[in-house]
Amino acid sequence: MSQQGHWKASALAATFSASGGFSGTAWGAARAPHMSGEIGFGMGFGVAAAQGGSHAAPEAEARRQKRKASSEDDESMGSSSPTPEPAGRKTRRMADGLRRSRAADAAAPNEVALDKLLEPLEEKSLRQLLDTLVAQNPQLAAQVRQLVPKPTVTSACSQLERLERRLQAAFPYNKSGPSADDYTYHRVRPALEELRDTIVMYLDHFTHYGLAGSQPPVPNALPHPAEWFDLLTHATDVAVRMPKWDRPENNAIRRETLRLLADGWLRAIMATARWTAEGHIVGRDMLSQWALQLDRLSAGAADPALFRPAAHAFQRSFGHRTAHAPPRVPLETTT
């Protein structure tokens, strides 16, 4: 062994001898219980601490008691209320949430104005949207009815034209032209029934209130019988153009529509006669035009008997003979 190594071994032996060796313990064992609270590691460090720590032991015990009391306080606080979150951690969490919120706002599109959403919609889509709103909120029906413009004879005639075009579009394609068989009838029947129902609806609406100026006054009445006859002429033209089918029973819709229109002509003639009897004036040219239209439509109906009562009433009321009214027999005079 070298001199330096011999010196180190001698120093280590002297240290062990002075400090009592391993204090009766194995390597790494704790110090005996009768010693201070510090822990020895079997190398004399515990003894050294005890020799120089007469004042350190009470201080260590005081620190231990303080830590124990602090721990008990924390446990008692934790049982009654949650442990407060450190300020730094809370600030970071709030900042992260704000960044995520801003990112979500930046990714979401801005709201588009309602009028811009409705503008590209077609008429059919708008009607479906309105029907859905009213169906889901029945209380809106009265409000919508007040806001929608009142129907006019012109708007009613335009609606009948649209429904007639829809009826024609419902026919299945056939290179030889529209067919009148049962298959075609069942294909177009929904459109045909809608057209009939709309004609009846407008007929009842405009004839229900009568004519303005009648006694007693009638609200929502037509201002002049010319509008009444314009609607009747247009609606009857549409009904006359309804398709005729091979099977007779399939023509019931057309025949029923024409019968209701003929009754409407009769009621309009009688109401106009009362209107003129109250002092209102109808021009002779207008009366002649109505008589010609009645003749034309009666001939197109292929059933003159439907319009015969209206033709008789027209002759009795206005003195105009139509093709379907018998000639007036002059009264004999005596000299």
BAVEXSE-97469 format. One line per field, with one value per residue (C-alpha): residue in three letters; x, y, z; chain. Coordinates in steps of 0.2 Angstrom, whole numbers, m for minus. Layout:
<sites>
rest <- [ALA, ...]
X <- [X, ...]
Y <- [Y, ...]
Z <- [Z, ...]
kette <- [A, ...]
</sites>
This chain:
<sites>
rest <- [MET, SER, GLN, GLN, GLY, HIS, TRP, LYS, ALA, SER, ALA, LEU, ALA, ALA, THR, PHE, SER, ALA, SER, GLY, GLY, PHE, SER, GLY, THR, ALA, TRP, GLY, ALA, ALA, ARG, ALA, PRO, HIS, MET, SER, GLY, GLU, ILE, GLY, PHE, GLY, MET, GLY, PHE, GLY, VAL, ALA, ALA, ALA, GLN, GLY, GLY, SER, HIS, ALA, ALA, PRO, GLU, ALA, GLU, ALA, ARG, ARG, GLN, LYS, ARG, LYS, ALA, SER, SER, GLU, ASP, ASP, GLU, SER, MET, GLY, SER, SER, SER, PRO, THR, PRO, GLU, PRO, ALA, GLY, ARG, LYS, THR, ARG, ARG, MET, ALA, ASP, GLY, LEU, ARG, ARG, SER, ARG, ALA, ALA, ASP, ALA, ALA, ALA, PRO, ASN, GLU, VAL, ALA, LEU, ASP, LYS, LEU, LEU, GLU, PRO, LEU, GLU, GLU, LYS, SER, LEU, ARG, GLN, LEU, LEU, ASP, THR, LEU, VAL, ALA, GLN, ASN, PRO, GLN, LEU, ALA, ALA, GLN, VAL, ARG, GLN, LEU, VAL, PRO, LYS, PRO, THR, VAL, THR, SER, ALA, CYS, SER, GLN, LEU, GLU, ARG, LEU, GLU, ARG, ARG, LEU, GLN, ALA, ALA, PHE, PRO, TYR, ASN, LYS, SER, GLY, PRO, SER, ALA, ASP, ASP, TYR, THR, TYR, HIS, ARG, VAL, ARG, PRO, ALA, LEU, GLU, GLU, LEU, ARG, ASP, THR, ILE, VAL, MET, TYR, LEU, ASP, HIS, PHE, THR, HIS, TYR, GLY, LEU, ALA, GLY, SER, GLN, PRO, PRO, VAL, PRO, ASN, ALA, LEU, PRO, HIS, PRO, ALA, GLU, TRP, PHE, ASP, LEU, LEU, THR, HIS, ALA, THR, ASP, VAL, ALA, VAL, ARG, MET, PRO, LYS, TRP, ASP, ARG, PRO, GLU, ASN, ASN, ALA, ILE, ARG, ARG, GLU, THR, LEU, ARG, LEU, LEU, ALA, ASP, GLY, TRP, LEU, ARG, ALA, ILE, MET, ALA, THR, ALA, ARG, TRP, THR, ALA, GLU, GLY, HIS, ILE, VAL, GLY, ARG, ASP, MET, LEU, SER, GLN, TRP, ALA, LEU, GLN, LEU, ASP, ARG, LEU, SER, ALA, GLY, ALA, ALA, ASP, PRO, ALA, LEU, PHE, ARG, PRO, ALA, ALA, HIS, ALA, PHE, GLN, ARG, SER, PHE, GLY, HIS, ARG, THR, ALA, HIS, ALA, PRO, PRO, ARG, VAL, PRO, LEU, GLU, THR, THR, THR]
X <- [0, 7, 10, m5, m17, m9, m12, m31, m34, m26, m37, m52, m48, m45, m62, m71, m62, m66, m84, m88, m87, m104, m114, m119, m129, m127, m123, m138, m147, m156, m149, m154, m171, m162, m153, m159, m172, m159, m156, m139, m132, m120, m105, m104, m114, m128, m116, m107, m124, m129, m112, m114, m133, m138, m148, m152, m163, m176, m177, m179, m193, m201, m200, m208, m222, m225, m226, m238, m249, m249, m254, m268, m274, m274, m284, m297, m299, m300, m314, m325, m320, m310, m292, m290, m282, m265, m266, m254, m263, m280, m273, m266, m282, m292, m280, m281, m301, m301, m289, m300, m316, m308, m302, m320, m328, m315, m319, m339, m346, m355, m374, m382, m397, m414, m419, m403, m408, m425, m421, m415, m429, m442, m461, m464, m450, m457, m475, m468, m458, m474, m485, m472, m471, m490, m492, m480, m487, m506, m507, m498, m512, m523, m508, m502, m520, m520, m503, m506, m515, m533, m537, m543, m551, m535, m524, m538, m537, m518, m519, m531, m519, m505, m515, m520, m502, m498, m512, m505, m488, m495, m499, m486, m476, m483, m476, m493, m500, m510, m520, m538, m536, m538, m519, m517, m533, m526, m509, m517, m532, m523, m520, m537, m545, m534, m540, m558, m557, m548, m562, m575, m566, m564, m582, m589, m577, m582, m600, m603, m601, m612, m610, m606, m620, m633, m646, m642, m623, m613, m594, m580, m592, m586, m587, m595, m603, m590, m577, m590, m593, m574, m570, m585, m579, m561, m565, m578, m565, m553, m566, m571, m553, m553, m548, m562, m559, m563, m573, m588, m587, m569, m578, m587, m575, m577, m595, m597, m586, m596, m612, m606, m600, m617, m625, m613, m618, m636, m633, m622, m636, m649, m638, m634, m653, m656, m641, m648, m665, m658, m653, m636, m632, m624, m620, m628, m612, m607, m623, m621, m603, m609, m623, m610, m599, m613, m617, m599, m596, m613, m608, m591, m598, m606, m621, m632, m644, m632, m633, m651, m657, m644, m649, m667, m663, m652, m666, m679, m668, m660, m670, m655, m659, m645, m644, m650, m665, m682, m687, m698, m716, m723, m739, m754, m762, m779, m785]
Y <- [0, 17, 30, 40, 25, 20, 38, 38, 21, 27, 42, 32, 20, 35, 42, 26, 24, 41, 40, 23, 14, 9, 13, m6, m5, m12, m2, 10, 6, 20, 27, 20, 26, 34, 46, 63, 64, 65, 49, 41, 31, 19, 30, 40, 55, 53, 54, 69, 78, 73, 79, 96, 98, 101, 116, 109, 95, 106, 117, 101, 96, 113, 112, 95, 101, 116, 105, 93, 108, 115, 98, 96, 114, 110, 94, 103, 116, 103, 94, 110, 119, 115, 119, 136, 135, 144, 161, 157, 141, 150, 164, 152, 142, 158, 163, 146, 147, 164, 159, 144, 155, 167, 153, 146, 163, 166, 149, 151, 161, 177, 177, 180, 193, 184, 193, 187, 169, 171, 180, 165, 154, 150, 153, 135, 134, 150, 143, 127, 137, 148, 133, 124, 140, 141, 122, 123, 139, 139, 156, 164, 160, 175, 187, 180, 182, 200, 204, 194, 205, 202, 192, 201, 195, 198, 188, 174, 173, 172, 158, 148, 150, 143, 128, 125, 124, 112, 101, 101, 97, 82, 72, 58, 60, 51, 54, 53, 66, 67, 51, 50, 32, 27, 27, 45, 51, 44, 52, 70, 68, 77, 92, 91, 91, 105, 116, 112, 116, 132, 137, 134, 143, 159, 158, 156, 170, 183, 179, 178, 197, 203, 220, 236, 249, 235, 238, 234, 238, 222, 223, 216, 217, 219, 237, 233, 217, 218, 210, 197, 192, 193, 180, 169, 171, 166, 152, 145, 145, 135, 123, 120, 117, 103, 86, 74, 56, 40, 33, 43, 42, 50, 66, 69, 82, 93, 91, 96, 111, 117, 115, 125, 139, 139, 142, 156, 164, 163, 171, 185, 189, 190, 200, 212, 214, 219, 231, 240, 240, 250, 264, 258, 259, 245, 250, 241, 236, 228, 218, 213, 207, 196, 189, 184, 176, 166, 159, 155, 146, 137, 130, 125, 115, 103, 103, 118, 112, 118, 136, 137, 144, 158, 162, 163, 175, 186, 188, 192, 204, 214, 210, 202, 186, 173, 158, 147, 158, 157, 172, 184, 184, 202, 205, 207, 224, 229, 243]
Z <- [0, m4, 9, 4, 5, 22, 29, 23, 31, 48, 47, 44, 59, 70, 66, 69, 86, 92, 87, 94, 77, 69, 86, 87, 70, 53, 38, 34, 51, 60, 76, 93, 100, 115, 104, 97, 83, 69, 59, 59, 44, 53, 50, 66, 58, 71, 86, 79, 77, 95, 102, 93, 93, 111, 105, 88, 95, 103, 87, 76, 88, 87, 68, 67, 79, 68, 52, 61, 66, 48, 41, 53, 49, 30, 33, 43, 30, 16, 25, 25, 9, m7, m7, m15, m32, m34, m42, m56, m61, m61, m72, m84, m85, m88, m102, m110, m110, m117, m131, m135, m135, m147, m159, m159, m163, m177, m184, m184, m198, m195, m195, m212, m213, m213, m229, m238, m233, m239, m255, m266, m261, m274, m272, m268, m254, m246, m246, m238, m225, m221, m219, m208, m196, m195, m192, m178, m171, m174, m165, m180, m192, m188, m188, m205, m212, m207, m215, m231, m245, m248, m264, m279, m294, m304, m291, m291, m310, m310, m297, m308, m323, m313, m307, m325, m330, m316, m322, m339, m332, m322, m338, m341, m357, m372, m389, m397, m386, m369, m366, m359, m351, m333, m330, m335, m325, m309, m312, m314, m303, m288, m299, m306, m289, m283, m298, m294, m276, m279, m292, m279, m265, m275, m282, m264, m258, m271, m272, m253, m249, m264, m272, m264, m263, m260, m246, m232, m235, m236, m230, m241, m256, m274, m280, m297, m305, m319, m307, m303, m321, m325, m312, m318, m336, m332, m320, m333, m347, m336, m332, m350, m354, m341, m349, m355, m351, m359, m344, m341, m322, m323, m330, m313, m307, m323, m324, m305, m307, m322, m313, m298, m310, m319, m302, m299, m316, m310, m293, m301, m314, m300, m289, m303, m307, m289, m289, m305, m297, m283, m295, m301, m320, m331, m349, m363, m371, m355, m354, m372, m368, m353, m364, m377, m364, m357, m374, m378, m361, m362, m379, m373, m358, m370, m359, m363, m349, m336, m341, m346, m330, m330, m348, m344, m329, m340, m352, m339, m330, m344, m359, m369, m377, m377, m388, m374, m369, m377, m387, m377, m383, m384, m375, m387, m387, m390, m401]
kette <- [A, A, A, A, A, A, A, A, A, A, A, A, A, A, A, A, A, A, A, A, A, A, A, A, A, A, A, A, A, A, A, A, A, A, A, A, A, A, A, A, A, A, A, A, A, A, A, A, A, A, A, A, A, A, A, A, A, A, A, A, A, A, A, A, A, A, A, A, A, A, A, A, A, A, A, A, A, A, A, A, A, A, A, A, A, A, A, A, A, A, A, A, A, A, A, A, A, A, A, A, A, A, A, A, A, A, A, A, A, A, A, A, A, A, A, A, A, A, A, A, A, A, A, A, A, A, A, A, A, A, A, A, A, A, A, A, A, A, A, A, A, A, A, A, A, A, A, A, A, A, A, A, A, A, A, A, A, A, A, A, A, A, A, A, A, A, A, A, A, A, A, A, A, A, A, A, A, A, A, A, A, A, A, A, A, A, A, A, A, A, A, A, A, A, A, A, A, A, A, A, A, A, A, A, A, A, A, A, A, A, A, A, A, A, A, A, A, A, A, A, A, A, A, A, A, A, A, A, A, A, A, A, A, A, A, A, A, A, A, A, A, A, A, A, A, A, A, A, A, A, A, A, A, A, A, A, A, A, A, A, A, A, A, A, A, A, A, A, A, A, A, A, A, A, A, A, A, A, A, A, A, A, A, A, A, A, A, A, A, A, A, A, A, A, A, A, A, A, A, A, A, A, A, A, A, A, A, A, A, A, A, A, A, A, A, A, A, A, A, A, A, A, A, A, A, A, A, A, A, A, A, A, A, A, A]
</sites>
